[in-house]
Amino acid sequence: MFFGTFQAWGRGFRGNRRQKIMLSPSAKVMPKMRREPGAMRRPGCEFTTHVLWETRTFSERCARIHLSYEFQIPFCMIRLLACAGALLAMFASTGLRAQDTFQVGNTTLTATNVASGIQLPWEILWGPDDFLWVTSRPGTVYRINPETGATTTVLTKSVTNNGSGEPGMLGMAMHPEWETTPKVFIVYTTGSTWNGTERLSVFDWNGSSLVNEEVLLSLPAAGIHNGSRLLVLPDNTLLMTTGDVGDGGASSQNLSSLNGKVLRLNLDGSIPSDNPTPGSYVYSHGHRNPQGLAMGPGGIIYSSEHGQSNNDEVNIIEPGRNYGWPNVEGVCNTSSENSFCAANNVREPIDTFSPCAAVNGLIWYNHPAIPEWQNCLLLSVMGGFALNDKRLSVLSMSEDGMSVTGETQWFASYGQRIRDVAVNPYTGAVYLAFNGPSYPGSGPNIIKEFRNMDYVPVTSVAGCRYPGALNYNANATEDDNSCQFAGCTDPTALNYVPWANVTTTCMYTAPCPEDVNGDGATTVSDMLLVLGAFGDVCN
C-alpha cells in the first residue's frame, strides 16, 4: 500500500496559507513514525523524511516557501522508483539543456554547457591566459578550458560558509601585466557570519595553482551586503565595492568606514595620492550593496547595486560622489530626498529596477560577433522579488554612454538565477554563471556559453584590447598599448579622471548659470555668446 502527503505553507505580505494534498488514496493508512526532519528509518523499508526547499516569489513578496514531503512505503523498490520519478520531474522542469539556439535580430546564438558542478559560482572572468576563471562561494577558485570544459581547482580557502547568506569566496581580478607579473586579486570573507572579516588578497600564479597570499586590505564583513566586486583600471589602480554589512546604511555615509563604498587602491595595497580624500581609500560613498563593476566608453565606470525592496540601481561611479543610501533610494524624487541630494553632491542612477530584481555582475559589450548588442551593458539578473525576472538584461546606451535608452531581456526561459557574465575577446561569445532557480543557489550550477558560430575571429591583429577605450579594437589579438581614455587630465580640476589620456573639458569651479559655454569659468566668451543671442525669443 502507499500513503503520502504533500504539505506547503508560506508566510508573506499576503498572509498565511496551508494546504494538505493526498498524493494517492489508500484504503489502509499505515501508521507513521515521528522523526526529526531529515531522519530516515530502514527496518521494514518504511521511512519518514522531510525535504526542505526554499525559494522566493514575487507573488509572496519575498516570502519563504517551505515544501515538506512525508512518505511511508512498505516496499523498497516502490519507494525508490517513486522518489526517483518525483526528483527527475522536479529537476527536468528547471534543468539547463546542453544546447539551445536563440535568435538575436539577424544573429543566431548557440548555447552550450561549458562546465557544471561548480557550487555557487560568483565571479566569472576571461583570463589573460585565455581560460575562464571562476570563484565559488564555498571557498574555491576554478580554472576552466573554454573549449573542452576541463576544470581544475587552483585555490581552496577556509571562508565564512553560510549557505543561506552571502559571504564566502567572491570577487576576482587579474593583474594587468600578467606576462611579467602573474598575480590574481581575490576578495573573500572569513570568520563568523555576523562578525567576520572581508579580505582583499593578492596571490601568485605558479602555472598550476595560486600561492603566496598577501593580504592587502581587511574590513568588517557580515552574512549579507559585502559587495566585493573588483575592477582594474587603465592607470593600474584597483576599484573594490563594499556593502553596508546590513547595518541599515550607517556605515555608508560615514567616510571613516570602508563599508558601503567603492574603494580605490594601488595594486600594492597603498592609497593612491590622487584619491578624492587624501589618505583615504574611499572613492565614492553612500552605497548599499554594489554587486557589479564595468568600464565603458572613454573610461566611464558603471556599477550595479541592490536596493532594499525597490530601486535596484545602475550607477555611473564618479570620484568623491555620494550615491545616497540610506537617505535616498533610486532617483531623488521626494522632498526629503531632494533636500539631501542638493546638500550632499548625490549622483542619481542612470537606471532603476522596481521591485528589486537582484542585479549583479555586468560588462560592457562592444564586439562585432553580436552586432545587436554592441555598445550595450550586459547585466546579469537573479530575479529578486520578481520570480520570473531571472535573465540577462541588455541595456542599450546613448552614444556618450551616459544614459540607458532601452532594455531587452534574454534567457528568462531557463528560470535560472544569473550571477555573473564574461566575454571571450576573440569570438565575442558570452559566458553566464547560473546559480539555479532559487536562493541561494539550489542548482543546477552551470557555466554556459552563448556564441555566434557564424562569426570568424580575425587573427594576428595588434590594437587596443580594452573594451572601455575610445579606440577599442574587438578584432585585436595583441594589445599595442594604444588605448585612449577621455577625460580631464588636470589633477587640480574638479572633474579630474586619473586614467584619462585624451583631454576633455576640465572644470575648476562649481557650475553656475553665467557659465554659458560650460568651461567652468565666467569669461568674456560667455558675454559674447549672450550678446550674439541678444533679442532672440526664448521658448
C-alpha positions, 0 to 999 in steps of 0.5 A: 500500500502507499500513503503520502502527503504533500504539505506547503505553507508560506508566510508573506505580505499576503498572509498565511496559507496551508494546504494538505494534498493526498498524493494517492488514496489508500484504503489502509493508512499505515501508521507513521513514525515521528522523526526529526526532519531529515531522519530516515528509518530502514527496518521494514523499508518504511521511512519518514523524511522531510525535504526542505526547499526554499525559494522566493516569489514575487507573488509572496513578496519575498516570502519563504516557501517551505515544501515538506514531503512525508512518505511511508512505503512498505516496499523498497523498490516502490519507494525508490522508483517513486522518489526517483520519478518525483526528483527527475520531474522536479529537476527536468522542469528547471534543468539547463539543456546542453544546447539551445539556439536563440535568435538575436535580430539577424544573429543566431546564438548557440548555447552550450554547457561549458562546465557544471558542478561548480557550487555557487559560482560568483565571479566569472572572468576571461583570463589573460591566459585565455581560460575562464576563471571562476570563484565559488562561494564555498571557498574555491577558485576554478580554472576552466578550458573554454573549449573542452570544459576541463576544470581544475581547482587552483585555490581552496580557502577556509571562508565564512560558509553560510549557505543561506547568506552571502559571504564566502569566496567572491570577487576576482581580478587579474593583474594587468601585466600578467606576462611579467607579473602573474598575480590574481586579486581575490576578495573573500570573507572569513570568520563568523557570519555576523562578525567576520572579516572581508579580505582583499588578497593578492596571490601568485600564479605558479602555472598550476595553482595560486600561492603566496597570499598577501593580504592587502586590505581587511574590513568588517564583513557580515552574512549579507551586503559585502559587495566585493566586486573588483575592477582594474583600471587603465592607470593600474589602480584597483576599484573594490565595492563594499556593502553596508554589512546590513547595518541599515546604511550607517556605515555608508555615509560615514567616510571613516568606514570602508563599508558601503563604498567603492574603494580605490587602491594601488595594486600594492595595497597603498592609497593612491595620492590622487584619491578624492580624500587624501589618505583615504581609500574611499572613492565614492560613498553612500552605497548599499550593496554594489554587486557589479563593476564595468568600464565603458566608453572613454573610461566611464565606470558603471556599477550595479547595486541592490536596493532594499525592496525597490530601486535596484540601481545602475550607477555611473561611479564618479570620484568623491560622489555620494550615491545616497543610501540610506537617505535616498533610494533610486532617483531623488524624487521626494522632498526629503530626498531632494533636500539631501541630494542638493546638500550632499553632491548625490549622483542619481542612477542612470537606471532603476529596477522596481521591485528589486530584481537582484542585479549583479555582475555586468560588462560592457559589450562592444564586439562585432560577433553580436552586432545587436548588442554592441555598445550595450551593458550586459547585466546579469539578473537573479530575479529578486522579488520578481520570480520570473525576472531571472535573465540577462538584461541588455541595456542599450546606451546613448552614444556618450554612454551616459544614459540607458535608452532601452532594455531587452531581456534574454534567457528568462526561459531557463528560470535560472538565477544569473550571477555573473557574465564574461566575454571571450575577446576573440569570438565575442561569445558570452559566458553566464554563471547560473546559480539555479532557480532559487536562493541561494543557489539550489542548482543546477550550477552551470557555466554556459556559453552563448556564441555566434558560430557564424562569426570568424575571429580575425587573427594576428591583429595588434590594437587596443584590447580594452573594451572601455577605450575610445579606440577599442579594437574587438578584432585585436589579438595583441594589445599595442598599448594604444588605448585612449581614455577621455577625460580631464587630465588636470589633477587640480580640476574638479572633474579630474579622471586619473586614467584619462589620456585624451583631454576633455573639458576640465572644470575648476569651479562649481557650475553656475548659470553665467557659465554659458559655454560650460568651461567652468569659468565666467569669461568674456566668451560667455558675454559674447555668446549672450550678446550674439543671442541678444533679442532672440525669443526664448521658448 
